Amino acid sequence: MFSTSLLASALTHTILLYGSSSFYAVPICKSSKQFTSWQRSHHLFATDATKPTNDGDCDCTPVNEPGGPDILKPFLPAMDPKYSVNGPVGQGDFILSRTGPPTPEELSNEQMLKIVKIECNDLEVNTLVWKCMGYRFNEETESWDSDEVFPNWREKYPTPPDLIGMQRVYEREVDQISLRSNQALVRSIPAGNKQSLKKELIPLGWTGYQYKELTPNKTRRAQCANWLIFYREELFGFTVEELREHRRLKKEAEEKLKKDAEEKGDWKPPVKEVF
């Protein structure tokens, strides 16, 4: 059973973490207006609607706290060390194969919508991101190979990290790896792609999360979906060498624009966005 002390600890961490793409403590916002501005700046645009949503989460049953976010029970199967290699994926409406590289069908906007609406399980979200990062599942050894993973990411994460927190336990010693890896994922998204989730899913009818229903799980799902859209639009189908060349050409073009602007006297230092 889930002890009272552990539940209290999980609740405390949820309150501290639920509203931030970088998971800063919510108490830094001293008014509802400031919180609204802060939340929108993190691009997890939430609605003011009071109508509850039907999460349909296939991993666990939420415990509803009146007037506050859903506090999710720990998901015991994810505590099995082998869950990442033998847990269920692609058995429902979510298109996904554990093996092979990602496919266009797996990266469609309809798939992204299922992620944020919690119409797929946490392992499926993780698995899709892992495949896009270059991890490949070896059926013979029942393990994930990292030979094709982006070099910088592979150095830090030789095995695929849990980007969601599948155990749904938010104590520091349990959740820290998931929290940090999700933050690293967010930092890898260029500023120009931070709004991808909003841009792609509003036409499908998704209006965002309500403030009162935000949880670490929903926040991290949104971050993963946003990264997947960025990957699909900017990285999918290119080799590492091609991406490096693309980055070089882009940098040269930006430097030329800066130089031209300086010669005209109208160059201004760029504003660094903080997410």
N, C-alpha and C positions, 0 to 999 in steps of 0.2 A: 504493500500500500504506500501511497505518497504521504509522507509525514507532514504534520502541521507546520513544523519548523521549515521544512523544505519548500512547502507551498508559500509560506510567508516570504522566504528568501526569493523565490521565483517571482512573486508578485512585486517585490521591491525592485528587482532588476528590470522587470517589464516596464514599470513606471519610469525608470530612468532611461530606458533604451527605445521605447516604442516609437518615438516620433522623429527619429533622426537618421538621415542617410549615412552620416558618419558616427551616429550613435552617441552624440553629446547628451548630457543630462538635461531633461526637460525643464528643471527648475531655473535654467538660465533665462527662460521667457517669463517675464513678470506680469504680463497681461494677455488676455485672449487675442487682442489685436496684434501684439508682438509675436505670439505663437503662430497666428495665421500667416503673417509675413515670413516668419522663419520656416514654417512648413513648406510654403510655396517656393521659397528659395532653394529648398532641397528637392524640389520637383516631385514630391509625393503628394500631388495636388489632391486634396480631399474635399468632399462636398459637405454642405451644411444640411443636407437632407436628414430627416429623422427616421425615415423608413428603413427598417433593418434589412440587411442583405442576407441571402441564403448562401452560406459559405460552402456547404456540402463537402467539407474537408474529409477526405478519405483516410486520413491518418489518425485522427482522434476526435473525440467529442468535446467541443468547447464548453467551458464553465462560464455562464453569462453573469457578469457583475453589473447590476443596475447602474446606469449612468457612466460606465467606464468601459475599457476595452475588454474583449474576450480573453480570458486567461486560459491557455490551453494546457490540458493535462499532459504529463510526460508520455511519450510514445515508446513503450517498452521494446518492441521489435527492433528499433533502431539502435538499441544498446548492444545488440549482437555485433561483434567485430566483423562478421561476414555479411552483414546486411547490405553493404554497398555493392556486393558482387552477386548476391542471390535474392535480394528483395524484389518485389514485383515492379516491373516497368512495362509500359506498352500493352497492358492487359485490358484497358478500358478505351475511352474515346481519344485519349492523348496518344498521338502518333509518335512512337519512339522505339528504337531498337538499341539494346545495350551494346551491340557490336557494330564495328565499322565507323566511318566518319559521319558527320552530320549531313542531313539531306535538306533540300529546299522545303519539303513537306514538313519536316520537323521544326523548321524555323519560320513558319508562316505567322502572320498576325493573329490568326485564329488560335494558334498554339500559345502565343504570348497572352492572349485573353484568358485562356484556360489557366495559365499560371497565376495571374493576379486574381482571378475569381476562385481560386483554390478548387479547380476541377481536375486536378492531377495531384499525385502525392509528392511529398518533399523529395523523395529519392529520384523521381522523374525529373524534377527541376535540376537537381544536382547533376544527374547523369547527362542531361542535354548540355549543360554548361561545360562539364568535363570533356565531352566529345569535341566541343568547339575549341576548347583550349589545346586539344591535341592528344589527350589521354585516349588510349585504345584498350579495349577490354580483350584479354587473352582468355579464350574459353578453356584452353587446356590447363592453364595454371590457375584459372579463376582469380585473376588479378589484373590490375590496371598498369599498362606500360606507359612510360613517359617519354619515349624516344622522339615523338613528334610534337611535344609540348613546347610552347614559346619559351625560348632559352631562359629569360629572366625569371619567368614563373616556375619553370622546372627546377631552377636552382633553389628557390625558396620552398617549393612544394613538390618534392619528388613523387609523392603519392597524392591523389586528388583530395583536397580538403572539403569538409562539409560546409558549404556556403550558406546553408539555411539554418542549421541547428536542428537536425532531424529528431534528436532526443526530446526536444521541447523542454529542456531543463536549463534555466538561465542563471544558475550559480556560476560565479566567475571561473572556478576551476574546471567546470564542464564546458562552458560556452565560449571561453576566451578564443580558442582556435577558430571557431566559426565566425565570431565577431570580427576578428582581425583579418581573416581571409576575405570576408565580404567587403570590408573597408578597402582592402587592396584592390578588389575587383572594381569598386566604385571609382577609385583613383585612376584606374587605367582608362576610363572613358573620357575622351577629349571634351572640353567645354562645349564645343559645337554640337555634341551628340547627347548632352544631358537631358534634353527635352524630347528625346525620341519616343519614349513611352506615351507621353501625352499626344504627340503628333500622330502616332500610328493607331492608337486604340480608341481615341474619341470617335472617329468615324464608325467604329464597331459598336458604339453605344456605351462604352465604359466611361463613367464619370468620376472615377477615383474612389478612394476609401473615405468613409466618414471618420472624423477625428476620433470620436469616442470608441471606434472599433479597431484602431490601429494596434498591432502587436509586433514584436520582433519578427515573427514569421511572415506577416504580410509585408512589412517593410523590406525584408530581405528578398522576398519573392519579386517585389517591384524592382529592386535593384538588379536582380538576376535577369529579369525580362528586359530591362533597359539595356543591360550589357549585351544580351543576345541580339537585340535589334541593331546595336552598334556593330557587333561582329558580322551580322548578316549584310549590313550595308557597306562596311568598310574593309572587312578582312576575309570574308568567305570566298573561297576559290583561288586565293593567292598563296604563293609560297612565301616563306620567310624572306628569301632573297628579293622577291618582287615587292614585298611590303617595305623592306629597307630602302629600295630604290625609289618607291613612291614617297616615302618619308623624306628622302634626300631632295627630290624634286620639289616637294611641297615647301620644305624649308628654304630652298633657294628662291622660290617664288615669293615667299613671305619677306625674305630679306630684300629682294628687289623692290617690292612695294614699299617697304620701310624706307629704303634709300631714296626712292622717287619722292616719297612724301616729305622726307627731310629736306630735300633739295627745293621743294616747293614751300617749305616752311609751315606745313600744316600737320606734321606728324605729332601724335600724342602717345605717351606710353600706354601699353595695354592694361586693362583692368583685369586683375587676376580674380576669378571667381572662386569662392570657397564653398565646398560642398561637404 
